[in-house]
Amino acid sequence: MKQKKIIIIGGGIVGSTAAFYLSQNPHLQITLIDEGKGNATRAAAGIICPWLSQRRNQAWYQLVDKGAAFYLDLMQDLQEAGLEQLPYKQTGTLVFKKKDSLLEKLAKLAQERRIQSPMIGELDVLKGRDLAQSIPPLETEQGAVFTRGGGRVDGGQLLDQLQKLVEQQGGLIIKGQAQLLSNKQVSVGTQLYPYDEIILATGAWLPQALQPLGYTVDIVPQKGQLLEVQTAFNTDTWPGCMLHGEIDILPFEGGKLVIGATHENNQGFDLTVDEEKIQQMKEMATSFIPDLERYQVSHTRVGTRAYTSDFLPFYGRLSDQPSILVASGLGSSGLTCGPFIGWQLAQSILGRTHDFDATPYSPAAYITIKQND
Ligand SMILES: Cc1cc2nc3c(=O)[nH]c(=O)nc-3n(C[C@H](O)[C@H](O)[C@H](O)COP(=O)(O)OP(=O)(O)OC[C@H]3O[C@@H](n4cnc5c(N)ncnc54)[C@H](O)[C@@H]3O)c2cc1C
């Protein structure tokens, strides 16, 4: 018999992963409520390669490093749950640098990090013909560090699969905007849903989700846009390309290239496509793969990232209302660390311990507890 009612608000990578693991427990009644608007996970490019970032924050690195490695566990769990077509693949990643001196510096950093992060895998510095072997139409004077362990994931496909499994495992999925009420209830329209424990995995909308209970949250939204180009290239085994600046080119099966993304502050929750920015990104990619000129933009995507003021994600229980768990602030690496965060939230509800120290990501530093009148 189902004993405990768990509600999850937000069907992005965090909420959907948590719902997947929780719905495996026959004693829990799982309800996932998602509005879907601005969903960053479905907009994301899908690069899972955090190791060569210049960012020095250790807490961030620990989380994304663990997050990237967790993809292997998640894929195994999805396979065991019956999935055949997995949305994640390690095809390697190329990180480009304009100058040889920067390339050498990056290669040194990668070697050092591989000691702590063996998933980085084989490393190479590639140039000219060697680069063209991995991506034949590539034309650039630049060199790149190649990391074999880099991966790509189709965020939309992963969400569809997780949510399908949630339903197969007896969970309920509701499409709509949820409102948190004070008496351990949530409303969607006129319908009320009681809960014993709740996860607010609402991405950039966590301030709005907690506002009815009187909390303020250190989160701002950032708009991100990208484009897809359907080509006739055989992209199946191409590695991901992280170019300098904001642009990445991420190849998927069947000739699809995902190119992006923008990082636009001060745009709030705007979801309109800016054609000029889309064309600029395409031109940047074309300067690396000139043959791209022959192809039109086939799709555009827009999503809203969530950032804290120190750019670190947070997650866990609210100290003054422990039946409420939250996660937000995943920024531009949330597809990498999101599944691991969702899994940890599920473990917390299941009363299971694990050996990852989540203290640096405590929500207390980002959520101001309401004052009692
Ligand atoms: C263009 C772009 C490219 C990116 N590329 C990468 C990448 O290559 N690699 C990487 O690691 N990361 C990438 N990211 C970042 C990553 O996508 C996000 O950090 C991550 O997906 C956030 O996941 P989330 O579950 O926290 O939130 P989201 O995926 O945003 O999900 C939150 C969901 O909650 C719903 N919601 C909010 N409030 C309510 C409510 N009251 N009721 C019901 N539903 C509600 C929203 O509609 C949304 O569906 C990218 C992001 C963008 C925008």
The ligand as an SDF file (V2000), in Angstrom:
LIG
                    3D

 53 58  0  0  0  0  0  0  0  0999 V2000
   20.3370   27.3190  -24.1410 C   0  0  0  0  0  0  0  0  0  0  0  0
   20.8710   26.5020  -22.9900 C   0  0  0  0  0  0  0  0  0  0  0  0
   21.9460   25.6340  -23.2060 C   0  0  0  0  0  0  0  0  0  0  0  0
   22.4420   24.8540  -22.1420 C   0  0  0  0  0  0  0  0  0  0  0  0
   23.4350   23.9480  -22.4010 N   0  0  0  0  0  0  0  0  0  0  0  0
   23.8980   23.1650  -21.3910 C   0  0  0  0  0  0  0  0  0  0  0  0
   24.8810   22.1780  -21.6450 C   0  0  0  0  0  0  0  0  0  0  0  0
   25.3060   21.9720  -22.7920 O   0  0  0  0  0  0  0  0  0  0  0  0
   25.3700   21.4480  -20.5920 N   0  0  0  0  0  0  0  0  0  0  0  0
   24.9280   21.6420  -19.3190 C   0  0  0  0  0  0  0  0  0  0  0  0
   25.4010   20.9540  -18.3960 O   0  0  0  0  0  0  0  0  0  0  0  0
   23.9470   22.5410  -19.0540 N   0  0  0  0  0  0  0  0  0  0  0  0
   23.4340   23.3070  -20.0540 C   0  0  0  0  0  0  0  0  0  0  0  0
   22.4560   24.2390  -19.7980 N   0  0  0  0  0  0  0  0  0  0  0  0
   21.9860   24.4260  -18.4150 C   0  0  0  0  0  0  0  0  0  0  0  0
   20.9280   23.4020  -18.0260 C   0  0  0  0  0  0  0  0  0  0  0  0
   20.0490   23.2180  -19.0970 O   0  0  0  0  0  0  0  0  0  0  0  0
   20.1230   23.8560  -16.7880 C   0  0  0  0  0  0  0  0  0  0  0  0
   20.9840   24.2930  -15.7580 O   0  0  0  0  0  0  0  0  0  0  0  0
   19.2930   22.6980  -16.2290 C   0  0  0  0  0  0  0  0  0  0  0  0
   18.5920   22.0680  -17.2740 O   0  0  0  0  0  0  0  0  0  0  0  0
   18.3030   23.1980  -15.1630 C   0  0  0  0  0  0  0  0  0  0  0  0
   17.4760   22.1280  -14.7860 O   0  0  0  0  0  0  0  0  0  0  0  0
   16.3090   22.3220  -13.7160 P   0  0  0  0  0  0  0  0  0  0  0  0
   15.6580   21.0050  -13.5570 O   0  0  0  0  0  0  0  0  0  0  0  0
   16.8690   22.9910  -12.4980 O   0  0  0  0  0  0  0  0  0  0  0  0
   15.3050   23.3940  -14.3440 O   0  0  0  0  0  0  0  0  0  0  0  0
   14.4350   23.3980  -15.6910 P   0  0  0  0  0  0  0  0  0  0  0  0
   14.9460   22.4390  -16.6840 O   0  0  0  0  0  0  0  0  0  0  0  0
   14.3030   24.8190  -16.1090 O   0  0  0  0  0  0  0  0  0  0  0  0
   13.0190   22.8490  -15.2020 O   0  0  0  0  0  0  0  0  0  0  0  0
   12.1940   23.5980  -14.3420 C   0  0  0  0  0  0  0  0  0  0  0  0
   10.7540   23.2880  -14.7090 C   0  0  0  0  0  0  0  0  0  0  0  0
    9.8920   23.7560  -13.6530 O   0  0  0  0  0  0  0  0  0  0  0  0
    8.7150   24.2720  -14.2390 C   0  0  0  0  0  0  0  0  0  0  0  0
    8.0550   25.1140  -13.2490 N   0  0  0  0  0  0  0  0  0  0  0  0
    8.5080   26.2410  -12.6440 C   0  0  0  0  0  0  0  0  0  0  0  0
    7.5990   26.7150  -11.7630 N   0  0  0  0  0  0  0  0  0  0  0  0
    6.5410   25.8630  -11.8060 C   0  0  0  0  0  0  0  0  0  0  0  0
    5.2830   25.8100  -11.1320 C   0  0  0  0  0  0  0  0  0  0  0  0
    4.9280   26.7110  -10.2100 N   0  0  0  0  0  0  0  0  0  0  0  0
    4.4310   24.7970  -11.4300 N   0  0  0  0  0  0  0  0  0  0  0  0
    4.7510   23.8460  -12.3550 C   0  0  0  0  0  0  0  0  0  0  0  0
    5.9460   23.8600  -13.0220 N   0  0  0  0  0  0  0  0  0  0  0  0
    6.8240   24.8490  -12.7520 C   0  0  0  0  0  0  0  0  0  0  0  0
    9.2380   25.0190  -15.4640 C   0  0  0  0  0  0  0  0  0  0  0  0
    8.1980   25.2880  -16.3790 O   0  0  0  0  0  0  0  0  0  0  0  0
   10.2690   24.0020  -15.9720 C   0  0  0  0  0  0  0  0  0  0  0  0
    9.6350   23.0650  -16.8290 O   0  0  0  0  0  0  0  0  0  0  0  0
   21.8980   24.9990  -20.8380 C   0  0  0  0  0  0  0  0  0  0  0  0
   20.8220   25.8710  -20.6440 C   0  0  0  0  0  0  0  0  0  0  0  0
   20.3010   26.6120  -21.7000 C   0  0  0  0  0  0  0  0  0  0  0  0
   19.1290   27.5120  -21.4600 C   0  0  0  0  0  0  0  0  0  0  0  0
  1  2  1  0
  2  3  1  0
  2 52  2  0
  3  4  2  0
  4  5  1  0
  4 50  1  0
  5  6  2  0
  6  7  1  0
  6 13  1  0
  7  8  2  0
  7  9  1  0
  9 10  1  0
 10 11  2  0
 10 12  1  0
 12 13  2  0
 13 14  1  0
 14 15  1  0
 14 50  1  0
 15 16  1  0
 16 17  1  0
 16 18  1  0
 18 19  1  0
 18 20  1  0
 20 21  1  0
 20 22  1  0
 22 23  1  0
 23 24  1  0
 24 25  2  0
 24 26  1  0
 24 27  1  0
 27 28  1  0
 28 29  2  0
 28 30  1  0
 28 31  1  0
 31 32  1  0
 32 33  1  0
 33 34  1  0
 33 48  1  0
 34 35  1  0
 35 36  1  0
 35 46  1  0
 36 37  1  0
 36 45  1  0
 37 38  2  0
 38 39  1  0
 39 40  1  0
 39 45  2  0
 40 41  1  0
 40 42  2  0
 42 43  1  0
 43 44  2  0
 44 45  1  0
 46 47  1  0
 46 48  1  0
 48 49  1  0
 50 51  2  0
 51 52  1  0
 52 53  1  0
M  END
$$$$
